[in-house]
Amino acid sequence: MTAAKPLPILFLWHQHQPCYRLPGADRALLPWVRLHAASGYTDMAAACEKEGARVTFNFTPVLLEQIHEQAQAATADEFEHISRIPVHDLTEDQRAFIVEHFFAANWETLVRPIPRYADLLGRRGEHLEPGEALKKAKRFSDQDILDLTVLFHLVWLGFTARKKPEIRDLLRKGRDFTLQERELVLGTHRQLLQAVIPTHRRLYEEGLLELSTSPFAHPILPLLCDTNIASVSLPKAVLPRTPFQFPDDARGQLEQGRKVFERHFGKPAAGLWPSEGSISEEALALASAAGFVWAASDEENLHRSQRDSRDPGDPFEPFKFRTGTREINLFFRHKKLSDAIGFQYAHNPPSEAVADFRAQLRSIAGNTKGRPNRCVAVILDGENPWQSFPDGGEAFLTGLYQALNADRSLVLSTCSEHLAKVQNPPVISGLHPGSWIDADFHIWIGDSEKNRAWNLLRQMRQRLELHANAALSQNDEVKRALYFAEGSDWFWWFGEPFHSVYEPDFDRLFRSFLSHALEAAGLSVPSLLQTPVASRLTLDASGQPAFEMTPVLDGRVTSFYEWVGAVSLDTKKTGVPMGQTERLISGIHYGFDLKTLHLRMDFADRLLLNKESALAVFVETLGEMSATFTWLLRKGQDLALQSVLREPEGLAVGSSRARCAAADIVEISIPLTEAGIMPGQECAFAIGVSEGDLVRERVPREGVLRFRILSTEELAANWSI
């Protein structure tokens, strides 16, 4: 009797970081490329080489570019730049930066086990209020700051670097570091960063590893093709009313990604990990057309797809997906095994975790005997799990590779190596669109903040298409900036469910890439790109009008009840704008009916409207479209609309039905349709006074006010006697 062939185990470790360098900046805003290079990227390759483990690494093109650029830069990122400044030359703000940010490591495995590091954390406190770091930094001496800088960079060195005698000695020393020792640690980071791409290329060329890639800036391809695809798996989700539909951008991201990969590794990638395992029929057809032979996703998407009769109903072999003249091979990750490494095994003794993983694989091997194409795909993040392991994952990783190499019923293989042996795979005839998380796209769309970002991206993308299509197709700088803005990471952090202290940086990066795309195309940048997507209301207000109201538009408080139901904001409590001795605006009110946004502005000087001036009142709205309405400030029942700027669909002044009246107060009504807002959706706006091109006062000073235009059903639910 012929013994069964061993079960191929296909590891795919995904390595990714978004673009952290602001347009025009010399270095990255955030340090995660360098820090992961000094730990996970180095350690993962070293473990494979040491144990002879055949696996696949997926490098995103945007990460490859950053590794290459930072390895050659004088300083890779803002964190390194500040770290290299002599301690006595640091400004108060720079000292506060170190105190605020240099505890950004896993506290349980990396900070608290080092007495000096734990003591410094205790002195700072585990929770910082905004602006509190400046005060806390005054408690830190020069030696404290130096020790904190060295410890932060020491703990971010992985197990490979910690074997170096000089690093081992510093970890043992633990405190009272010198400037020379600081330079040694930072120099080690730089050496490891510089070695990442050459090491992986060497192992790729030697045949130990396979390397695959992703779309250039890690976008969610199905959503670039059509955001409405999210409704297939999320039928009740509130999606942007006007969809983002730019399959050409998805195609461009794939093609650009292949070029970057080949430039760094010498040959094109056969395999594609679609960003976040996100697939759809349209996206995979584009991947096939771009030249990819195989792609991968999560098994939940397989279970919800339509397959032929030869499908055994599990993810333990590759599938072929065909659409039109295009076809591509698909691997589906074993969810339980993949997630066990990513989220579970760090909390178990390494030997027990290895034994559990091996036992599950042996069970699958026994249950799949006789299936010629059988395999198990284990696909997960190759960066973030290791900070949760007390030793950076060394004992688990090396133990795992040793156990699998020693087991005759199992064999480590790469995706392309296994695919070369596959014959007549089962066919998927109808593909379920989804990601590796819950087989849907809710992490990147459907939340009000995420939808705002999609609306902003669509508006700017349409502006480029309408006014600078030639630049978009011919100017690489325009395309790169747009592609960076389309990356998935910004949408991951907008809204729920994930949160980070670096959310304002992600928001800023997203908007800066959109702004740069417009500037590089020779277009003006609208003011709405200065407004954070994730802005928060800072005024003391209830925020949400509970029911409809329709004021008499005459510039006067017609009756006591006229503005009942509106939200009132006392702007005097927010201080005086910079450069002014007193406020112009003493309060605003906002409300709605099912067709109209209603706004009221009260002035601190009620005689202001009697004076001749060049003042104008403006309203900015942000919905499916962005618009700015401006009226010259004069007494009158129906002031002439001076200008209206709306993107992406223009609106002529003569066609607008927006109205403004001014007498004792200013009252404004703007049709919801002109702002691109429907009942049941969020309304975002700002209101203010300008003089020429100068904004004299704006409410809120930064960002926008947000509330919901309640639908008929929601209004009925709120009705009471």
Secondary structure, DSSP 8 states (H G I E B T S, - for coil): ------EEEEEEEEE-------TT-SSBSS-HHHHHIIIIIHHHHHHHHHHT--EEEEE-HHHHHHHHHHHHSSSSBHHHHHHTS-GGG--HHHHHHHHHHTT-S-IIIIITTSHHHHHHHHHH-S---TTHHHHHHTT--HHHHHHHHHHHHHHTS-TTGGGSHHHHHHHHH-S---HHHHHHHHHHHHHHHHHHHHHHHHHHHHTSEEEEB--TT---HHHHH-GGGGGGT-TT----SS----HHHHHHHHHHHHHHHHHHHSS--SEE--GGG-B-HHHHHHHHHHT-SEEEEEHHHHHTSEE-TT--SSSSS-EEEEETTEEEEEEEE-HHHHHIIIIIGGGS-HHHHHHHHHHHHHHHHHHTTT-TT--EEEEEESSGGGGGSTTTTHHHHHHHHHHHHH-TTEEEE-HHHHHTT--S--EEEE---B-TTTTS-TTTSSSHHHHHHHHHHHHHHHHHHHH-HHHHHH-HHHHHHHHHHT-HHHHHHSSSS---TTHHHHHHHHHHHHHHHHHHTT----GGGGS-TT----SS------S------SSS--STTTTTTSEEEEGGGG---TT-SS-SEEEEEEEE-SSEEEEEEEESSTTGGGS---EEEEEEEESSSEEEEEEE--SBSS--EEEEEEESS---GGG---EEEESSSEEEEEEGGGGT--TTSEEEEEEEEEETTEEEEEESSSS-EEEE---HHHHHHH---
